[in-house]
């Protein structure tokens, strides 16, 4: 098992079809280390993390892509985020026993799929569709078909050690016939979850597409990074207002904030809070005397 924590791009020559292949190892295990996820939650979360890494590599942006699956069933929320800097993080919440096997409806109940692009400059973009289909990959494929009119196929798999994914996407092109897209998708449909997890990228692509002209580019490294910081937590606390913060301090003695993504704990005491609000108190200049 090689290609640890990498994303590889490839193209089918003379067609308007591109692909991405991702293997997450240390980054995936770092996500698992933050919470005691049951096995039935690990699978969907790993698939979501692989999917968001694949999707983020299809767009050019400075910021982050966030994939969310939300429902009212045993699985409440999946959140996976990838940035233009090739970092990833993820989080799952659940209630009670989550079925080890089953379709999305069994896991989430009625739900929705949300894709959000947050750019450092400009307004965010968000697309929301019903969470429908047997699998997470099917739900994402339907999103691209209905919302983006961009045929997209995904194959996702996850174990306790690795999360992996393959993406194919058909780009707008007058020269591409439907038979090319259908043929390549049929070849990819022979991929098994074990092959997706275990085979190195070059061998996997040869196994699937050895009769197709494929150009494989150098892989990009991926890493887990949460993105939380004390400065961001302090800004969030400041938005609560000094009165509310003081009420929390009177009741609990400290303001405690826990980052759900990395499980890091931030504490502010009364001295910290006083300094926090003092730094952002603007005093009007004294009136001029004549």
BELHU-V681149 format. One line per field, one symbol per residue. phi: phi as a letter, one per 40 degrees, with the letter a starting at -180 (. if undefined). psi: psi as a letter, one per 40 degrees, with the letter a starting at -180 (. if undefined). Layout:
BEGIN
phi: ???
psi: ???
END
This chain:
BEGIN
phi: .bfcfbbbbabcdgbcbbabbbbbbcccccccccacccdccddcccccccccccccccbbabiabbbbbbabcdccabbbbbbccgbbaaabbabgccdcbicdcccbgcaabbbbbbccbhccbbbbbccbhcbcccccccdccccbfbdabbbbaabcbabaabbbaccdaccccdcccccccccccccbdcccccccdcccccdcbccbcbbbcccbcbacacgcacccccccccccgccccccccccbgacbbbcccbgcbbbbcccccccdcccbcbccccccbb
psi: hafhfihhiiihieifhiiihihhcdddddddedighideddddddddddddddddeeihihbihhhhhiaeadhdhhhhhiieefiiiiiiiihahhhdiiiddddeahaihhhhhhidhiiihhhhiigiididdddddddddddefghhiihiiiaedihiihhihhihhdehidddddddddddeehiddddddhiddddddddfeeihhhhihihiiihhdeiidddddddddddiddddddddddedihhhhhddeeihhhhaddddddddddfhhhiiiiih.
END
